[in-house]
Amino acid sequence: MKAFATMPAAALANIRYVLFDIDDTITEEGYLLPESFDTLWQLSRQGYITIPVTGRPAGWCDMIARQWPVSAVVGENGAFSFHNMHGKLSCLYHPDAPEPQANKVRLEAMAQRALRHFPGLRLAKDQPYRLFDVALDFAEEEPKLGLDVAGQVKAFCEAEGAVAKVSSIHVNSWYGNYNKLSMAEHVLTRLFAYNPQQDQASVLYFGDSPNDEPMFRHFSNSCGVANVRAYTELLEWPPAYVTEQPCGYGFAEACKRLLSVRAAG
């Protein structure tokens, strides 16, 4: 990972789409930082397409699409996206997302087996607002179980035939052939004149943890906020760049440079 300060100005000048994770990428200890929110407004006012790409649930994404200065939001690790255009909230589902009701029964059964297997593991408090996945909390609230346990939970879910990804706070697990990357490209192409064969270098992606790895791998202009270093041993594909500061401070740091390049150009 190279320092974000070394990213060429010419590459920054080509950026049109700013995509980013939420937890521990624009937040700190669960709180959305003012530096991050101010940055989102600045990006929006300068005409960037801004899209959170998160593991958070449909209920949160509904609110984010309505109230944040973003172009759309991808939720539950790629199951869907919400966008608010001309005062109307619309939803796109991933083509490979399962039928929600039958999927919910299957997921709940798997989650209960995982909870019995791992003492101290619990459902995330936002689970009632989810449509397509289960979030198993290992670090959002106490007791914090650590990355070793998170890795074991991930392996348990995969042995059950599910997809599983470790974030900074949850192990998210789901049934279906989708991830953050495939849904991000789907919504960019459908709504924002993105050409996957030509426009990859016009995307700047920010993340902080292993569930961002498909994005880190695909986008040449990927950036981890400094706390991504805690997951170095778990990342086969780390981000190309890393900020000096952690969490939302790092996001604001990098976007300040992005905006300054546009202003100078």
N, C-alpha and C positions, 0 to 999 in steps of 0.2 A: 504494500500500500504506500503510495506516494503522498506527500503533503498536498492538501488541496491548493495551497498557495502556488504550487508548481504547475497546475493545470493550465495549458496554453490559453491565452486570451482569445485566440482565434476560435478555439473549441467552445469557449463560453459564449462568444458572440453568435454562435450557431444554434444555441439552445432556444427552443420554443415551448417545450413541455417540462414542467417540474413535477416529478412524482415523488412521494415520500411515505414512509411508514409513520405511524403515530406514536405508539408507546415507546418512550425512551429515545425517540428520534426528534420529536418536537415537544415532548413533555419531559418533566423531571419528577420522579416519585409520584407519578399519577396526575400531576397538574400541568395543564397547558400553560406554557410560559408566555408572558406578554411579549417577549422578544420574538417568539415564534409567530404569534397571532399578528403582530404588527408587520412582520415579514410577509405573511400571506396576503395582507392588504396591499402591500407595496408591489408584490408580484402580480396580483390581480389588476391593479391600476396601470401597470406597465404592459398588460396584454398577454402575459404568460398563461398557458393552460396549466392549471394546478390541480392535482389529483392525489388525495390521500389513498394509499393502498395498504389496507390494514387487516388484521385478524379480528377486529372488533365486530360486534353483532349488528344485525339489521336495524334494531331499534336505535342504536347510536348513529348509524349511517344515515337514517332518515333525518335525524336532527342536524347532523353535520352538513348534509346537502342543502337543508333549508336555511341554516344560520351562519355557516362559515363562508368566507369569500373564496370558494373553490369552484372549479368547473364541474367536477363530479367526484364521487367517492366509491372506491372498490372495497367491498367488505367480505368478512369471513374467509379471508385468504383466497379470494377469487371466485366465490360462488355467484356474485351479482355486482351490479353497480347502480347507484342512484345518481340522478342529475336533476337539477332544478333550472328549468328554462322558461322564461316568460311567466314566472309565477306558478308553474305546474311541475310537480314532482313526478318523475318517471323512473322506471326500473328496467334494467336489462339483466336477464339471467344468463349465466354461462350455458352454452349449448350442452355441456356434459354434466350439468348439475342434476341431481336426482329429484324424483318427486318428493316434496317436503314431508308429507305425513308418514309414509312408509319409512322414509329415511330416519325420521325422528325416533321411531320405535326401535329401530336397529341400533342407532347411536346411543340411546339411553341405556340399552341392555349392555353394550360394550363399556360404557362409562361406569356403570355399577360394578362390573367385574374389575375394572381398573381401580376403583376406590377401595374395594375389598382387598386387593392385592398390595396396595401401597399405603401403609398407615400415614396419616397426615395429609395425603392428597385430598383435594376437595374440588367440587365444581366451582368454576368462576362465578362471581356474583352477577355477572351480566348474562349468564346462561339462559334465563327466561326470555331474553330478547333476541335469541339466535334462531335461524331458520334451517341451516344446513350443516353445522358442525357442532362439536362439543369442545369446550375449553376447560382443560384440567389445570387448576391453579397450583403451581409449585412455588411461586415467588411474589405474586401480587400482594398477598396478605400473609400474616404470620400463621403457622411457622414456615419459614423459608427453607425449602428442602434441598436446594442446590442443583447444579447442572448435572451431576452424576445421576441423581434420581430422575431428573427430567429426561436424560438419555434413556434410562430404563423404561420410563413410561412411554416414550416414543417407540421403542422396540416392542413393547407390549401391544400397543395399538396396531402397529404394522403386522404383528403376528396374527391379529384379529382380522386382517385383510383390509385395513383402513390406511389412508394416507395420514401421516403425522408430521408436524413441524414444531420445532422448539422456538418460541419467542423469548423475549427477556423475562416474561412473567408466566406464560401459559404453555402447555403442550396442546396445540390445536389438532383435532383429528376429524376426518371426514371421509365419506365414500364418494368417489367421483374423480374423473380424470381432468382435474383443473388445478391451477395454482395462481399465485399473484400475477405472474407474467402473462399467462394466456388470457386472463380477463382484462388486464391492463391494455394489452394490444387490441383486444376485441373492442373495448370502449373507445380507445383512441381512434381506431379505424372507422367505427360506426359513426362517431359523433364529431371528431375533431380533425378530419382531413389528413390522417396519419397514414403513411405508406410504409408497411413493415420492411419492405425491401430497400427503401431509399432513406428513411427518416430516423433510423436507429440512433445516429449521432446527434440528433436534435433533442434527445431526452436526457435530462439529468435526474438521476434517482438517488434518494437518500434513505439509508436504513441503519440498523444497529445490531441485528441478530441473525441466527441461522435461517429463520423463515424468510429472510430477504435474499437468500442465496440465488434463487432463479433470476432475480432482477440484477444482482451483482454480476452474475455470469453473462447475462445477455447484453446489458447496456455498457458500452465502453466508457461512458461518462457516468460511472457509479461512484457514490461517495458514502463512506461510513462516518457517522459522528464518532468522536473519540472513544466512547464507551464500547464500540464494536471490538476493541482490542481484547476485551474479556472473553471473546468467543473465537480467538484466533485458531486454537487447536481444533475447533469444531467446523471450521469453514474450509471446505475444499476450494471454493471460489470466493475469496475475499473481494471487497470493493477495490476499484482502481485507486481511489483516493481516500484520504481520511482527514478530518478537521483537527485543529488543535484542541478545541473545546468539546465537552460532552453534550449529549442530549440536545435540547432546543437551542442552547447557546451555540453549539456547533452548526446547527442548521442555519441560524441567523448569521453566523460568521461567514459561511460559504455563500449564502444568498446576497449578502452585502457586496461581496466581490462580483458576483454575477450581475447585479444591478449596476455596479460602478462601471463594468465593461460596456454595458449597453449605453449608459449615460455618456461615456467617452467616445462611443462609436458614432 
